[in-house]
Amino acid sequence: MHFAHNAVLRVHCHATEEEDHVRQALALLSGAHEVTRGLAEGHHKNPIVVLEVVAQKKQADAVWGRIRAAKPLAQQLLAEAERRTDDTGMFYARFDKQRAYLGELVLAQGDDAIHLRSKIAAHPAKKGPALELLRAFLTAEGPVRSPQA
């Protein structure tokens, strides 16, 4: 069993940004996963590149492993776990894109962020069991597996 069923990372690259730099920031969380590139248009008709990584099971666990390795971040997420997890066990967070480019994982204060949406592999798929598993994972030193149903 895996800790997370998936981890979806999404980031916007604005016309004033170097796409390679945004990809590098995304890679700090995603590792070497395949990046899907889409196009969008801003409010003032400016082009926006949307980069997305969909990591499944083992790869999603690796994303979470990078988050857990950033100890101050893991502690902050632990403290905020209740409000970041919905009733179905989906976890949400936004990471500072500029700081990620510099190699540091911190939560975003503004809109310029790498968005994470991740389904915690709790059984049953409810908030309580998801929070229990999330807390165990973020405080553990080794791998944490979802218990069998």
C-alpha positions as CSV (number, residue, x, y, z in Angstrom):
1,M,0.0,0.0,0.0
2,H,1.1,3.6,-0.6
3,F,0.8,6.7,1.5
4,A,-0.8,8.7,-1.4
5,H,-2.9,7.5,-4.3
6,N,-1.6,10.5,-6.3
7,A,0.0,14.0,-6.1
8,V,-1.0,16.5,-8.8
9,L,1.4,19.5,-9.0
10,R,0.4,22.5,-11.2
11,V,2.1,25.8,-11.8
12,H,1.6,28.8,-14.1
13,C,4.5,30.3,-16.1
14,H,3.8,33.9,-17.0
15,A,5.2,35.6,-20.1
16,T,7.7,37.5,-17.9
17,E,9.2,34.2,-16.5
18,E,11.7,31.8,-18.0
19,E,9.9,28.5,-18.5
20,D,13.0,26.5,-17.7
21,H,13.2,28.2,-14.3
22,V,9.6,27.4,-13.5
23,R,10.2,23.8,-14.6
24,Q,13.2,23.7,-12.3
25,A,11.1,25.0,-9.4
26,L,8.5,22.3,-10.2
27,A,11.1,19.6,-10.3
28,L,12.1,20.4,-6.7
29,L,8.8,18.8,-5.7
30,S,8.1,16.4,-8.5
31,G,11.5,14.9,-9.2
32,A,12.0,13.8,-12.8
33,H,8.4,13.1,-13.7
34,E,6.9,13.8,-17.1
35,V,5.5,17.4,-17.3
36,T,2.4,18.2,-19.3
37,R,2.4,21.6,-20.9
38,G,-0.7,23.5,-21.6
39,L,-1.5,27.1,-22.7
40,A,-3.9,29.6,-21.2
41,E,-4.6,33.2,-21.6
42,G,-4.4,35.8,-18.8
43,H,-6.9,38.6,-18.0
44,H,-5.1,41.0,-20.3
45,K,-4.8,38.4,-23.1
46,N,-1.2,37.6,-22.0
47,P,-0.1,34.0,-22.7
48,I,0.3,31.7,-19.7
49,V,2.0,28.3,-19.9
50,V,0.4,25.8,-17.4
51,L,2.8,23.0,-16.3
52,E,1.4,20.0,-14.6
53,V,2.8,16.8,-13.1
54,V,0.5,13.9,-12.2
55,A,2.4,11.5,-9.9
56,Q,0.7,8.1,-9.1
57,K,1.3,5.9,-6.0
58,K,5.1,5.3,-5.7
59,Q,5.9,8.6,-7.5
60,A,3.3,10.4,-5.3
61,D,5.0,8.9,-2.2
62,A,8.3,10.3,-3.5
63,V,6.8,13.8,-3.8
64,W,5.6,13.4,-0.2
65,G,9.1,12.2,0.8
66,R,10.6,15.4,-0.5
67,I,8.0,17.4,1.5
68,R,8.7,15.4,4.7
69,A,12.5,15.9,4.2
70,A,12.0,19.7,4.5
71,K,11.5,19.5,8.3
72,P,10.2,23.0,9.0
73,L,7.7,22.6,6.1
74,A,6.6,19.2,7.4
75,Q,6.0,20.7,10.9
76,Q,4.0,23.6,9.4
77,L,1.9,21.2,7.3
78,L,1.4,19.0,10.4
79,A,0.1,22.0,12.3
80,E,-2.3,23.0,9.4
81,A,-3.3,19.4,8.4
82,E,-6.9,19.8,9.6
83,R,-7.7,22.8,7.4
84,R,-5.7,21.5,4.4
85,T,-7.6,18.2,4.2
86,D,-11.1,17.9,2.9
87,D,-13.8,15.4,4.0
88,T,-12.7,12.8,1.4
89,G,-9.0,12.8,2.4
90,M,-7.8,15.2,-0.4
91,F,-4.9,17.4,0.8
92,Y,-4.2,20.8,-0.6
93,A,-1.1,23.1,-0.3
94,R,0.6,25.9,-2.3
95,F,4.4,26.2,-2.4
96,D,6.3,29.4,-3.1
97,K,7.5,29.1,-6.7
98,Q,10.4,31.6,-6.5
99,R,11.8,30.0,-3.4
100,A,11.4,26.5,-5.0
101,Y,13.5,27.8,-7.9
102,L,16.2,28.7,-5.3
103,G,16.0,25.2,-3.9
104,E,13.9,25.8,-0.8
105,L,10.4,24.3,-0.1
106,V,8.2,26.8,1.8
107,L,4.5,27.5,1.7
108,A,3.3,30.3,-0.5
109,Q,2.0,33.5,1.0
110,G,0.7,34.8,-2.4
111,D,-0.7,33.6,-5.7
112,D,2.7,32.9,-7.3
113,A,2.7,29.2,-6.3
114,I,3.1,25.6,-7.2
115,H,-0.2,24.0,-6.3
116,L,-0.4,20.5,-4.8
117,R,-3.5,18.4,-4.7
118,S,-3.0,14.9,-3.3
119,K,-5.3,12.0,-2.3
120,I,-4.1,10.4,0.9
121,A,-4.5,6.6,0.7
122,A,-6.6,6.3,3.9
123,H,-9.2,3.6,4.3
124,P,-12.0,4.5,4.6
125,A,-11.4,7.6,2.4
126,K,-12.5,10.1,5.0
127,K,-10.9,13.1,6.7
128,G,-10.2,11.4,10.1
129,P,-8.3,8.4,8.7
130,A,-6.5,10.6,6.2
131,L,-5.4,13.0,9.0
132,E,-4.2,10.0,11.1
133,L,-2.1,8.7,8.2
134,L,-0.8,12.1,7.3
135,R,0.3,12.8,10.9
136,A,2.1,9.4,11.1
137,F,3.8,10.1,7.7
138,L,5.0,13.6,8.5
139,T,6.4,12.6,11.9
140,A,8.0,9.3,10.7
141,E,11.6,8.8,9.7
142,G,11.0,5.8,7.5
143,P,8.2,4.7,5.1
144,V,4.6,4.7,6.3
145,R,2.1,2.6,4.6
146,S,-1.7,2.8,4.7
147,P,-3.2,0.1,6.8
148,Q,-5.3,-2.6,5.0
149,A,-9.0,-2.0,5.1
